[in-house]
Amino acid sequence: MEAYIASESVIAEAHARIDDEIALLKLPICALLTRKNALLPVSRLPCEILATIFLYQAYSFYEDARYSGMWGSAPPWVNVSYVCLHWRNVALSCPSLWSFLLVSSLRWTEELLSRSKTVPLRIRIDVEFRYQKAMILFEKATTDVTRIQDLSLKLPTLPYNLVEGVLSKLSTPAPLLHTLRLRMPSLGEDGVYPDTLFNRETPALRTLELYHCHMPWSSPVFTTLSTLALRDIDWSSQPTMTELLTMLRRMPGLVHLYLEHALHSAEDALTSQHTLLSESLDLPHLSRLALIAPFSAVVVFLSNVTVPLKTEIRLFCRRDVDFTASYTPLYPLLERRFNTTSDIGTVIRTLNIKTTAYRAGFVLSTSERDCDVSFYSDGRHLHEDWGCCVPLKLEIDVDSKDLEPLVGDICRIIPTAHVHTLAFTCGFLSSSFIGTTFGNLQELQLIKLIELHMAEWISALSPGSCKRKHSIEKAPDIFAPALAELQFTAVSFADNCHPRSRDCSGSVRCLHKALARRKAKGYVLKKLFIVSNNNVPNAQVEDLRKVVDKVDWYTSSEVEDEYYTN
């Protein structure tokens, strides 16, 4: 037995000696691999550029609202420190890389605070889930409030006294705080930004976003802002129009303003037609304005505020509860916006229109063929296309009987003389309206129709080929003479054309007749692209190829994503 134990100890010592020898051999191999890696192009990047790339990745994760971190896991950008020794040294020598705190782990919260040394912190924490654990991490992350530069805080659905307890942890001055995003549940009049927050000392604060909650609208915090967002403010807490305008007057440097579901109806002020301020409020630096509010509030706000012509504007005019007035008060404001006599007047190249039985939407773009735009009513956010050559998005809740007059009035106000692309989605407009409203667009080259029945548009396309019952004399003889391309997506055609009827049925034969008439007059269509909801005989498609230079025809089931990408 003793001999067996002795042999085991000898074997263990032998293993240890071999491990030591392996380690000695690995060291020069690692050194050689390091030298080899150093010859790669990425390893020849200056350390400062490599660190900048790492920072960009960390910032992207931090700003992505869809990512809040897995509880107990390391932040994803930590992985760059595991690639090789050189990358690890660069990462660990960049304190700013560790200043992004997606607070989800005590270990990593402590580690990030340590590695970030003394650089300003960006903290995003969701206290709505795992409340007890989140509160421990929240207190740890906000130990030194003086270091916080960016704070995004989502608070739980709790009684206000508990919410106030969370915010009481932030009662000391925050001299570096630049951005504050505060989201808390709707608590009626209790959902108020407490006076003790940061001891009301935030001299560097430039961006303030409040969701559901609010602060006293006379608070001095509003004087230094360049970005203000008020979203989903509880009805009882919303500022009056006078309070809002007075508050904005104290923000001369305001650049971005987002007011979404934050304003009461202003029907009284609209019907009385008196200005709320002795002189118009001028916001000379404003570059972005988003308003989701009752129609009356939008009109009264724009009537009292002056913004530069270059300001990008997003307006969603919701229906007032007791709305009985017309939409005409909006028209002078749009005319002022598109002042064609100005040297910097906006040249619209693409006009997108979407109508339903209760809403009309307009997207104006200064880029050509800019058809793939989003409407707020599609369930998308208003802020998807800032800086993308879209000076105006406008959506208005409207009764079906007012739809056609509203679309016509707005199309007459906005500058359409240089429109090259017209995109229309859903809705119903008469052929006479289509002809008189869009037929005289002399530079119109592309029309894209989405989810429509084709009868009215085919009839308008070539007046006289198919007579509509309500045609009028103002329609031009040739609709849009520069028209070169038609795109029909998810459209439906009638099965048959009635040759004895002068009323267009919206069939493929009706389309062929309209395009043939245009060709006979010297206006040949160069390209026709169709994705139809129903199958069409090949012979009818071949007939179209006789009057159009190029025809691409697909059924909805045949369309591939690559076509739209290209």
C-alpha positions in Angstrom: 0.0 0.0 0.0 2.8 2.4 0.9 4.5 1.5 -2.4 1.3 2.4 -4.2 1.0 5.8 -2.5 4.6 6.5 -3.2 4.1 5.7 -6.9 1.1 8.0 -7.0 3.1 10.9 -5.6 5.9 10.2 -8.1 3.3 10.3 -10.9 1.8 13.6 -9.6 5.3 15.2 -9.5 6.0 13.9 -13.0 2.7 15.5 -14.2 3.7 18.8 -12.6 7.1 18.8 -14.3 5.6 18.0 -17.6 3.0 20.8 -17.2 5.9 23.2 -16.4 7.7 22.2 -19.5 4.6 22.6 -21.6 4.1 26.1 -20.2 7.7 27.0 -21.0 7.1 25.8 -24.6 3.8 27.7 -24.9 5.3 31.0 -23.9 7.5 31.3 -27.1 4.7 30.0 -29.2 2.4 32.6 -27.8 5.0 35.2 -28.5 5.4 34.1 -32.1 1.6 34.1 -32.6 1.5 37.7 -31.1 4.2 38.8 -33.6 2.3 37.1 -36.4 -1.0 38.8 -35.5 0.9 42.1 -35.4 1.5 41.8 -39.1 -2.3 41.7 -39.9 -3.8 44.9 -41.4 -6.2 45.3 -38.4 -3.3 45.1 -36.0 -1.5 47.9 -37.8 -4.3 50.3 -37.0 -3.3 53.0 -34.5 -4.5 52.3 -31.0 -6.6 55.4 -31.0 -8.5 54.3 -34.1 -9.0 50.8 -32.7 -10.3 52.3 -29.5 -12.7 54.5 -31.4 -14.1 51.4 -33.2 -14.6 49.7 -29.8 -16.3 52.9 -28.5 -18.7 53.0 -31.5 -19.8 49.4 -30.8 -20.4 50.1 -27.1 -22.3 53.3 -27.9 -24.5 51.4 -30.5 -25.5 48.8 -27.9 -26.1 51.5 -25.3 -28.4 53.6 -27.6 -30.4 50.6 -28.9 -33.6 50.8 -26.9 -34.3 47.2 -27.8 -31.3 46.0 -25.8 -31.3 46.3 -22.1 -28.8 43.6 -21.2 -29.4 40.1 -19.9 -29.5 39.9 -16.1 -26.2 38.6 -14.7 -24.4 38.8 -18.1 -21.5 40.9 -19.2 -22.1 43.8 -21.7 -21.6 42.5 -25.2 -18.8 44.9 -26.1 -16.6 43.3 -23.4 -15.9 40.6 -25.9 -13.4 42.8 -27.8 -11.1 42.3 -24.8 -11.0 38.6 -25.3 -9.9 38.5 -29.0 -6.1 38.9 -28.5 -3.6 40.5 -26.1 -3.3 43.6 -28.2 -7.0 44.3 -28.3 -7.3 43.6 -24.6 -4.5 46.1 -23.8 -6.2 48.7 -26.0 -9.6 48.1 -24.4 -8.4 48.2 -20.9 -6.4 51.4 -21.5 -9.6 53.1 -22.7 -11.6 54.1 -19.6 -14.4 55.6 -21.8 -15.2 52.1 -23.2 -16.3 51.0 -19.7 -18.3 54.1 -19.0 -21.5 52.7 -20.7 -23.5 51.0 -17.9 -26.4 48.8 -18.9 -27.0 47.9 -15.3 -27.9 44.2 -15.0 -25.2 42.6 -12.9 -23.6 43.6 -9.6 -20.3 42.1 -10.6 -20.2 43.9 -13.9 -21.5 47.1 -12.5 -18.6 47.2 -10.0 -16.2 46.2 -12.7 -17.3 48.9 -15.2 -17.2 51.5 -12.5 -13.6 50.5 -11.7 -12.4 50.3 -15.3 -14.0 53.6 -16.2 -11.8 55.3 -13.6 -13.0 58.9 -13.4 -14.6 59.5 -16.9 -18.2 60.6 -17.1 -20.8 57.8 -17.0 -23.7 56.8 -19.2 -26.2 54.8 -17.3 -29.3 53.0 -18.6 -31.3 50.9 -16.1 -34.8 49.4 -16.2 -36.1 49.2 -12.7 -39.4 47.8 -13.9 -38.3 44.2 -13.6 -36.5 42.4 -10.7 -37.2 45.4 -8.6 -35.3 44.5 -5.5 -32.2 43.4 -7.3 -32.5 46.4 -9.7 -32.6 48.8 -6.8 -29.3 47.4 -5.4 -27.7 47.9 -8.7 -29.2 51.3 -9.2 -27.8 52.5 -5.9 -24.4 51.1 -6.8 -24.3 52.7 -10.2 -25.4 56.1 -8.9 -23.0 56.2 -5.9 -21.2 59.2 -7.4 -23.9 61.3 -9.1 -21.3 64.0 -10.1 -19.9 61.6 -12.7 -23.2 60.9 -14.5 -23.4 62.4 -18.0 -26.3 60.4 -19.4 -29.0 58.8 -17.4 -31.9 56.8 -18.8 -34.2 55.5 -16.0 -37.3 53.4 -16.4 -39.2 53.3 -13.2 -41.7 50.6 -12.0 -45.4 50.6 -11.7 -45.4 51.3 -8.0 -47.2 53.7 -5.6 -45.8 57.2 -6.0 -44.1 57.1 -2.5 -41.9 54.2 -3.7 -41.2 56.0 -7.0 -40.2 59.1 -5.0 -37.9 56.9 -2.9 -36.1 55.8 -6.1 -35.6 59.4 -7.2 -34.5 60.5 -3.8 -31.3 58.6 -4.4 -30.6 61.3 -7.0 -30.7 64.3 -4.7 -27.2 65.7 -5.1 -26.1 68.1 -7.8 -25.2 66.6 -11.2 -22.7 69.1 -12.7 -22.0 66.9 -15.8 -25.5 65.6 -16.5 -26.1 66.3 -20.2 -29.0 63.9 -21.0 -31.8 62.7 -18.8 -34.5 60.3 -20.0 -37.1 59.6 -17.3 -39.9 57.1 -17.8 -42.4 56.3 -15.1 -46.0 55.0 -15.1 -48.9 57.3 -15.4 -49.8 58.5 -11.9 -52.1 61.4 -12.6 -51.2 64.6 -10.8 -48.8 62.7 -8.6 -46.4 61.9 -11.5 -44.4 65.0 -10.9 -40.7 65.4 -11.3 -39.6 66.1 -7.7 -38.0 69.4 -6.7 -35.2 67.5 -4.9 -33.9 65.8 -8.0 -30.3 66.6 -8.4 -30.9 69.5 -5.9 -32.1 71.4 -9.0 -28.5 71.9 -10.1 -28.0 70.5 -13.6 -26.0 73.3 -15.4 -24.9 71.1 -18.3 -28.4 69.6 -19.0 -29.2 69.9 -22.7 -31.5 66.9 -23.4 -34.6 66.1 -21.4 -37.1 63.4 -22.3 -40.1 62.8 -20.0 -42.5 59.9 -20.5 -45.7 59.9 -18.5 -44.2 62.1 -15.8 -43.7 65.8 -15.6 -42.1 68.6 -13.6 -43.4 72.0 -12.7 -43.5 73.7 -16.1 -41.9 76.8 -14.6 -38.9 74.9 -13.5 -35.5 76.5 -14.2 -34.3 73.3 -15.7 -36.0 74.2 -19.0 -33.8 77.2 -19.6 -30.6 75.3 -20.8 -32.2 72.7 -23.0 -31.4 72.1 -26.7 -33.7 69.0 -26.9 -37.0 68.6 -25.2 -39.3 65.6 -25.5 -42.6 65.3 -23.7 -44.4 62.0 -24.5 -47.6 60.4 -23.2 -48.0 63.0 -20.5 -51.0 62.2 -18.3 -54.0 64.3 -19.4 -54.3 66.0 -16.0 -50.7 66.9 -16.0 -50.4 68.3 -19.6 -49.3 72.0 -19.8 -51.8 74.5 -21.1 -50.8 76.1 -24.4 -49.9 79.3 -22.6 -47.7 77.4 -20.2 -46.0 75.6 -23.0 -45.3 78.8 -25.0 -44.0 80.6 -21.9 -41.7 77.7 -21.2 -40.4 77.5 -24.7 -39.6 81.2 -24.7 -37.1 80.5 -22.0 -35.3 78.0 -24.3 -33.7 80.2 -27.1 -31.2 77.6 -28.0 -33.8 74.8 -28.6 -32.8 72.6 -31.6 -35.2 69.5 -31.2 -38.7 69.6 -29.9 -41.0 66.6 -29.6 -44.5 66.9 -28.2 -46.3 63.6 -28.5 -49.6 63.1 -26.7 -48.7 66.0 -24.4 -51.1 68.8 -25.3 -54.8 69.4 -24.6 -57.3 70.4 -27.2 -57.2 74.1 -27.9 -60.6 74.5 -29.6 -61.5 77.6 -27.5 -58.3 79.4 -28.6 -58.8 78.3 -32.2 -62.4 79.5 -32.5 -61.7 82.8 -30.7 -58.8 83.4 -33.2 -56.8 85.4 -30.7 -53.1 85.0 -30.2 -51.9 83.7 -26.9 -48.7 85.8 -26.8 -48.2 89.5 -27.4 -45.7 88.6 -30.1 -44.9 85.4 -32.0 -42.4 83.0 -30.3 -39.3 82.7 -32.4 -37.3 79.5 -32.3 -34.4 80.4 -34.7 -32.3 77.3 -34.1 -35.0 74.6 -34.3 -34.2 71.9 -36.8 -36.7 69.2 -35.7 -40.3 69.5 -34.6 -42.7 66.7 -33.9 -46.3 67.2 -32.8 -48.9 64.6 -32.1 -51.9 66.5 -30.7 -55.5 67.4 -31.4 -55.9 69.4 -34.6 -56.8 72.6 -32.7 -53.6 72.3 -30.6 -51.4 71.9 -33.7 -52.9 74.9 -35.4 -52.8 77.2 -32.3 -49.2 76.1 -31.6 -48.0 76.8 -35.2 -49.9 80.1 -35.2 -47.9 81.3 -32.3 -44.5 79.9 -33.2 -42.0 80.9 -35.9 -39.5 78.3 -37.0 -36.9 78.4 -39.8 -37.9 77.1 -43.3 -35.3 74.4 -43.0 -36.9 72.9 -39.9 -38.0 69.3 -40.4 -41.6 68.9 -39.3 -43.7 65.9 -38.3 -47.4 66.7 -37.6 -50.1 64.2 -36.6 -53.4 66.1 -36.1 -55.7 64.0 -34.0 -59.4 64.6 -34.0 -60.7 67.0 -31.5 -63.5 65.7 -29.3 -66.0 68.3 -30.4 -64.5 69.3 -33.7 -67.0 71.1 -35.9 -64.8 73.6 -37.7 -63.1 73.1 -41.1 -59.5 72.3 -41.8 -58.9 75.7 -43.4 -57.0 77.2 -40.4 -54.1 74.9 -41.2 -53.8 76.1 -44.8 -52.2 79.5 -44.2 -49.6 77.8 -41.9 -48.7 75.4 -44.7 -48.5 78.3 -47.2 -46.1 80.1 -44.9 -44.1 77.0 -44.6 -43.7 76.5 -48.4 -43.1 80.1 -49.3 -42.2 79.7 -53.0 -41.1 83.4 -53.2 -38.2 82.7 -50.8 -34.7 82.0 -52.2 -34.5 79.0 -49.9 -38.0 77.6 -50.8 -38.3 73.8 -50.6 -38.3 71.9 -53.9 -40.4 68.8 -53.5 -39.4 65.9 -55.7 -41.5 63.0 -54.2 -45.0 63.2 -52.9 -46.3 60.3 -50.9 -50.0 60.1 -50.0 -51.9 57.6 -48.0 -55.6 57.7 -47.3 -58.1 55.6 -45.4 -61.7 56.2 -44.5 -60.7 58.3 -41.5 -57.2 59.6 -42.1 -55.1 61.4 -44.8 -51.3 61.3 -44.7 -48.7 63.2 -46.7 -44.9 62.7 -46.8 -42.9 65.3 -48.8 -39.4 64.5 -49.9 -36.7 66.5 -51.7 -35.2 63.2 -53.1 -36.4 61.6 -56.2 -38.1 58.1 -56.1 -38.3 58.3 -52.3 -41.3 56.0 -52.1 -40.4 53.7 -49.2 -41.4 56.0 -46.4 -43.3 55.3 -43.3 -46.4 56.8 -41.9 -47.1 57.1 -38.2 -50.4 55.3 -38.7 -48.4 52.3 -40.0 -47.4 51.7 -36.4 -43.9 53.1 -36.9 -42.3 55.9 -35.0 -42.2 59.5 -36.2 -38.4 59.6 -35.9 -37.3 57.0 -38.4 -36.2 59.4 -41.1 -34.9 62.6 -39.6 -32.1 64.0 -41.8 -33.4 62.0 -44.8 -34.6 64.9 -47.0 -38.1 64.7 -45.6 -39.1 68.3 -44.7 -42.7 67.5 -43.8 -44.8 64.6 -42.7 -48.5 65.4 -42.1 -51.3 63.1 -41.0 -54.8 64.3 -40.3 -57.8 62.5 -38.8 -60.6 63.3 -41.2 -64.2 62.3 -42.0 -64.6 60.3 -45.3 -66.8 63.0 -46.8 -64.0 65.6 -46.3 -61.2 63.3 -47.6 -61.1 64.4 -51.2 -61.5 68.1 -50.5 -58.7 68.0 -47.9 -56.3 66.1 -50.2 -57.0 68.5 -53.0 -56.5 71.6 -50.9 -53.2 70.5 -49.5 -51.9 69.4 -52.9 -52.7 72.9 -54.1 -50.9 74.5 -51.3 -47.6 72.5 -51.3 -45.2 73.2 -54.2 -45.8 70.3 -56.6 -44.5 71.9 -59.8 -41.2 69.9 -59.7 -42.6 66.6 -58.3 -41.0 63.7 -60.2 -42.5 60.9 -58.1 -46.0 60.3 -56.8 -46.8 57.4 -54.5 -50.3 56.7 -53.4 -51.4 54.0 -50.9 -54.9 52.7 -50.2 -57.9 54.9 -50.2 -60.4 55.9 -52.9 -60.3 59.0 -55.1 -62.5 59.7 -58.2 -60.9 59.7 -61.6 -61.9 63.3 -62.1 -60.2 64.3 -58.9 -57.1 62.4 -59.8 -57.0 64.0 -63.2 -57.4 67.6 -62.1 -55.2 67.3 -59.0 -52.2 65.3 -60.5 -52.7 65.4 -64.2 -51.1 68.8 -64.7 -47.8 67.8 -63.0 -45.6 68.5 -66.0 -42.4 66.9 -64.5 -44.1 63.8 -63.0 -42.1 60.8 -64.2 -43.0 57.9 -61.9 -46.3 56.9 -60.3 -46.4 54.2 -57.6 -49.7 52.8 -56.5 -50.0 50.4 -53.6 -53.0 48.4 -52.5 -55.6 49.9 -54.8 -58.4 48.9 -57.1 -57.3 50.3 -60.5 -60.5 51.6 -62.2 -60.3 55.2 -61.2 -56.5 55.5 -61.8 -56.7 53.8 -65.2 -59.5 56.1 -66.3 -57.5 59.2 -65.1 -54.3 58.0 -66.8 -55.7 58.5 -70.3 -58.9 60.6 -70.3 -61.2 59.5 -73.1 -60.1 55.9 -73.2 -62.7 55.0 -70.5 -65.3 57.5 -69.6 -66.2 57.8 -65.9 -69.6 59.0 -64.9 -68.2 62.0 -63.0 -65.5 63.2 -65.4 -65.1 67.0 -65.6 -63.6 69.2 -68.2 -60.7 70.5 -66.2 -58.8 67.2 -66.5 -55.9 67.5 -69.0 -56.1 65.7 -72.3 -52.8 63.9 -71.5 -52.3 63.0 -67.9 -48.7 63.9 -66.7 -47.1 64.2 -70.1 -43.6 63.4 -68.8 -44.8 60.1 -67.2 -42.2 57.4 -68.0 -42.8 54.7 -65.4 -45.7 53.1 -63.5 -45.4 50.8 -60.5 -48.4 49.0 -59.1 -47.9 46.9 -56.0 -50.5 44.7 -54.3 -53.2 46.0 -56.7 -56.3 44.2 -57.9 -57.6 44.2 -61.4 -61.2 43.4 -62.6 -61.5 40.1 -64.4 -63.2 41.4 -67.5 -63.5 44.6 -69.6 -67.0 45.4 -70.9 -66.4 46.6 -74.4 -69.9 48.1 -74.8 -69.5 50.1 -71.6 -67.8 53.4 -71.5 -67.3 53.1 -67.8 -63.8 51.7 -66.9 -64.0 48.4 -65.0 -60.3 48.4 -63.9 -59.3 45.4 -65.9 -55.9 44.7 -67.6 -57.6 45.4 -71.0 -58.7 48.8 -69.7 -55.1 49.5 -68.8 -53.9 48.4 -72.2 -56.5 50.7 -73.8 -55.3 53.7 -71.8 -51.6 53.1 -72.5 -52.3 52.4 -76.2 -54.1 55.8 -76.4 -51.1 57.5 -74.8 -48.7 55.8 -77.2 -50.8 56.8 -80.2 -50.4 60.5 -79.1 -46.7 60.1 -78.7 -46.4 59.5 -75.0 -44.9 56.0 -74.7 -44.5 54.5 -71.3 -41.0 53.2 -70.8 -41.5 50.8 -67.9 -44.4 49.1 -66.2 -43.9 47.1 -63.0 -46.9 45.3 -61.5 -47.3 43.0 -58.5 -51.0 42.0 -58.7 -53.2 40.2 -56.2 -54.8 38.1 -58.9 -53.6 36.0 -61.8 -53.8 37.5 -65.3 -53.7 35.6 -68.6 -50.3 35.7 -70.3 -51.9 37.0 -73.5 -53.0 40.2 -71.7 -49.5 40.8 -70.4 -48.1 40.3 -73.9 -50.6 42.9 -75.2 -49.2 45.4 -72.7 -45.7 44.7 -74.0 -46.8 46.0 -77.4 -47.5 49.5 -75.9 -44.9 49.7 -73.2 -41.1 49.4 -73.7 -40.6 47.1 -70.7 -43.1 45.2 -68.6 -42.4 43.3 -65.4 -45.4 41.4 -64.1 -45.6 39.3 -60.9 -48.2 37.9 -58.6 -47.9 38.7 -54.9 -46.7 35.1 -54.2 -43.9 35.4 -56.7 -42.3 38.6 -55.5 -38.9 38.2 -53.9 -37.3 40.5 -51.4 -34.3 41.0 -53.6 -36.4 42.9 -56.1 -37.2 45.6 -53.6 -33.7 45.7 -52.3 -32.3 46.4 -55.8 
